Each structure stands twice: as C-alpha cells, then as structure tokens.
Amino acid sequence: MTNHTDLTHQATDDNGIADRGRRDLLKTGATIAVGAALPSLATGANAQTQTLPSNGAKTLILASHPYPDRSVVNKALWEVAQKAEGAYFRNLETVYGDNLRGFDRAAERRLYQQMERLVLIFPIHWFNLTPMLKAYMNEVWGSGAPPELRGKELFVVTTTAGGEDAYSPKGRLGFTIEDVLTPLRASANYTGMKFVKPLCFFAASGDASSLRRYQETLAQRLRERS
C-alpha cells in the first residue's frame, strides 16, 4: 500500500534530497518545481495595483503555482505567456499572495468581458488544480455560471512529473490527462465555454533544451485560433 506521507513529501521535494525509492514513488502526481530557487514573487496589496489591460487583449492568461519561488518549468512558460501577442497575463500568487479569499471578484470578472479565450497555466497538483486556482474558481466564478464566460474558449496548459505512459488506462495512474482534467471540462460545459485541446508537458524537465521546446510549443498554441 502506498504511504500517503511519502507521496506528500515527494510532491514538494525539489532539491533531490529524497532517496531514489521515494523519488520513484512520486513520479505520477507531483507538482513540477525543479532546479534552483528563484527570487520570490511580489505579493500582497501592492501587487494588486497592477493595471488592467487597455490594449484590447482577447486572451486572458491566468497562471498559478503552489511554490512559485521554486518553479522552473512553469516560470519558463510564464515568460512566453507574458510576451504573447494580444494577451493579458496574470500570476495569481503574485497578485493575491497566499490569500485564498482575497480575490477582487468584480475586477476579475470584468476581465472576461473583452476576452475571447481564457488560458490556465498550472502544474498538476495531486491530480488536480493548484490550491490558488481552485480557490479562484470558487470565489470568482461563484456558485453559478458567470455569463461573461459563455461562448469563450478555455485552454488548459499543464505540466506533470509523470511520463505520458503513466497517464494512460494501462499506466500506473490508470487515467489519461483528459480524465484528470474532467473537472475543468465539466466547468467549461457548465459555463457554456468551449474546452479546446489541452497542452500537457509530461515528465517536464528543467534542462535548457527541454525548456526551449516547451516555450516554442506554447508560443505556437497561443498563436493558433480554433
């Protein structure tokens, strides 16, 4: 039987301290946060003063990572997202810190009015959304379907520690990445959005060549229109 404590420890171990056996135990469901530490992101009230888009951006990109100071793979994706033409990028932990109830619901939903596509960038965290992104949907979307979302696209970009073979009916997990993303697919249906083909980077690696490949792939998908 899998030891829950070991899995939890592995999911947050980014420094390679754990022994090989515990690393092997991790590989399907851990959060991607590899490599050396990065400067902490600004949080709190000052970060919330960032200006809203005035360039007519049609793509709203929301990024979340439970350990942003240790992210490497997702941080590389953020760099592309911030430069994407016609897009407005927001990192939820940068804007709201660790306050899972501090969202400005009205301001966030105003952003939906001019957009045509919502992009979510996050690492698979225990086969689910990150805590901040889940809290965002709880608080901002609320108990009903926000009318501002109807007819818009929902594009999910995610990373996993486990390889693609693990995310298959015959793999260790027994589910595909599409299965794991079922709550978001259901949310898209419920809100009247179009759930487009997700982009998943399996067994995501922090080496330079892999990061460049991830960035090129994401840049291409952000340029596409379904």
C-alpha positions in Angstrom: 0.0 0.0 0.0 1.3 3.5 -0.9 2.3 5.6 2.0 0.4 8.9 1.8 3.1 10.7 3.9 5.8 9.7 1.5 3.8 10.9 -1.5 3.1 14.2 0.1 6.8 14.7 1.0 7.8 13.8 -2.6 5.3 16.2 -4.1 7.2 19.1 -2.6 10.7 17.9 -2.8 12.5 20.0 -5.5 16.1 19.6 -4.3 16.7 15.9 -4.9 17.3 15.2 -1.3 14.9 12.2 -1.1 16.3 8.8 -1.9 15.7 7.1 -5.2 13.0 4.9 -3.9 10.9 7.8 -2.7 11.5 9.7 -6.0 10.2 6.7 -7.9 7.1 6.7 -5.7 6.5 10.4 -6.6 6.6 10.4 -10.3 3.0 10.5 -11.4 1.3 13.1 -9.3 3.9 15.6 -8.0 4.0 19.3 -8.6 6.6 20.4 -11.1 9.1 22.7 -9.4 12.6 21.7 -10.3 16.0 23.3 -10.1 17.5 26.1 -8.1 15.5 28.6 -6.1 14.3 31.7 -7.9 13.6 35.2 -6.4 10.3 35.4 -4.5 7.4 36.9 -6.4 5.9 40.1 -5.1 2.7 39.6 -3.2 0.1 41.5 -1.2 -1.7 44.8 -1.6 0.9 46.5 -3.7 0.8 43.7 -6.3 -2.9 44.1 -6.7 -2.5 47.7 -8.0 -1.3 46.3 -11.4 -3.2 48.0 -14.3 -5.9 46.3 -16.2 -5.5 45.7 -19.9 -6.0 48.7 -22.1 -4.7 47.1 -25.3 -7.8 45.2 -26.3 -6.3 41.9 -25.4 -8.5 39.0 -26.4 -6.7 36.3 -24.4 -6.6 36.3 -20.7 -3.9 34.1 -19.2 -4.0 33.0 -15.6 -1.0 31.3 -14.1 -0.7 29.5 -10.7 2.0 27.6 -8.9 1.8 26.5 -5.3 5.6 27.0 -4.9 6.4 29.9 -7.2 9.8 30.6 -5.8 10.9 27.1 -6.8 9.3 26.9 -10.2 11.5 26.5 -13.2 9.3 24.8 -15.9 6.2 26.9 -15.3 8.3 30.0 -15.0 9.7 29.4 -18.5 6.1 29.1 -19.7 5.2 32.3 -18.0 7.9 34.1 -19.9 6.2 33.1 -23.2 2.8 33.9 -21.9 3.8 37.4 -20.9 5.1 38.2 -24.4 2.1 36.6 -26.3 0.5 39.0 -28.7 -3.0 40.1 -27.9 -2.8 38.5 -24.4 -3.0 39.7 -20.8 -1.1 37.7 -18.2 -1.8 37.4 -14.5 0.0 35.3 -12.0 -2.5 34.6 -9.2 0.1 34.2 -6.5 1.8 37.4 -7.5 -1.5 39.3 -7.3 -3.0 37.7 -4.3 -0.1 36.1 -2.4 -1.4 33.2 -0.3 -4.8 34.8 0.4 -7.3 32.3 -0.9 -10.2 34.5 0.0 -8.8 37.9 -1.1 -10.0 37.9 -4.8 -11.5 41.0 -6.2 -14.4 39.2 -7.8 -15.8 42.2 -9.7 -12.5 43.2 -11.2 -11.6 39.7 -12.2 -14.9 39.1 -13.9 -14.6 42.4 -15.8 -11.6 41.0 -17.5 -13.8 38.3 -19.0 -15.9 40.8 -20.9 -13.4 41.7 -23.7 -11.7 38.3 -23.8 -12.3 35.5 -26.3 -10.1 32.9 -24.7 -9.1 32.0 -21.1 -5.8 30.2 -20.7 -5.0 28.5 -17.4 -1.3 27.6 -16.8 -0.6 25.4 -13.8 1.2 22.2 -12.7 -0.9 19.1 -11.9 -1.0 19.2 -8.1 -2.2 15.9 -6.6 -4.1 15.2 -9.8 -5.9 18.4 -9.5 -5.7 22.2 -9.8 -3.4 24.2 -7.6 -5.0 25.4 -4.3 -4.9 29.0 -5.5 -6.5 28.3 -8.9 -9.3 26.2 -7.2 -9.9 29.0 -4.7 -10.0 31.5 -7.6 -12.8 29.5 -9.3 -14.7 29.0 -6.1 -14.6 32.7 -5.2 -14.7 34.4 -8.6 -16.9 32.1 -10.6 -19.1 31.5 -7.5 -22.0 29.1 -7.3 -23.4 29.9 -10.8 -22.1 30.1 -14.3 -20.6 33.6 -15.0 -22.5 34.9 -18.0 -19.3 36.7 -19.2 -17.7 33.3 -19.9 -20.4 32.0 -22.3 -19.1 31.3 -25.8 -15.4 31.8 -24.8 -12.6 29.2 -25.1 -11.0 27.5 -22.2 -7.4 26.4 -23.0 -5.5 24.4 -20.3 -1.7 24.3 -20.2 -0.3 22.0 -17.5 2.8 20.1 -16.5 3.3 16.7 -14.8 6.2 14.9 -13.2 5.0 11.5 -14.5 5.5 10.4 -18.1 2.8 10.1 -20.7 2.8 6.3 -20.2 1.7 6.8 -16.6 -1.2 8.8 -17.7 -3.0 6.1 -19.7 -5.6 3.5 -19.0 -2.9 0.8 -18.7 -0.4 3.0 -16.9 0.3 3.5 -13.2 -2.4 6.1 -12.8 -5.0 4.4 -15.0 -6.4 7.6 -16.3 -5.4 9.9 -19.2 -4.6 13.6 -18.7 -8.0 14.3 -20.2 -9.6 12.2 -17.5 -7.6 14.1 -14.8 -8.9 17.4 -16.3 -12.5 16.3 -16.2 -13.5 18.9 -13.6 -12.3 21.7 -15.9 -14.0 20.1 -18.9 -17.2 19.9 -16.8 -16.8 23.5 -15.7 -16.4 24.6 -19.4 -19.6 22.8 -20.3 -21.5 24.2 -17.3 -20.4 27.8 -18.1 -21.0 27.5 -21.9 -17.4 27.6 -22.8 -15.6 25.6 -25.5 -12.9 23.3 -24.0 -10.1 23.2 -26.6 -7.5 20.5 -26.7 -5.2 20.9 -23.6 -1.5 21.2 -23.8 0.4 19.0 -21.3 4.1 18.7 -20.8 4.7 15.2 -19.4 7.7 14.3 -17.3 8.6 18.0 -17.5 12.3 18.7 -17.3 14.2 21.8 -16.3 17.1 21.4 -18.7 17.7 24.2 -21.2 16.8 22.3 -24.4 13.5 21.0 -22.9 12.6 24.4 -21.7 13.1 25.9 -25.1 11.0 23.2 -26.6 8.2 23.8 -24.1 8.3 27.5 -24.8 8.2 27.1 -28.6 5.2 24.7 -28.3 3.3 27.0 -26.0 4.0 30.1 -28.2 2.7 28.2 -31.2 -0.5 27.1 -29.5 -1.1 30.7 -28.2 -0.9 32.0 -31.8 -3.4 29.4 -33.0 -7.2 30.0 -33.1 -9.6 27.1 -33.0 
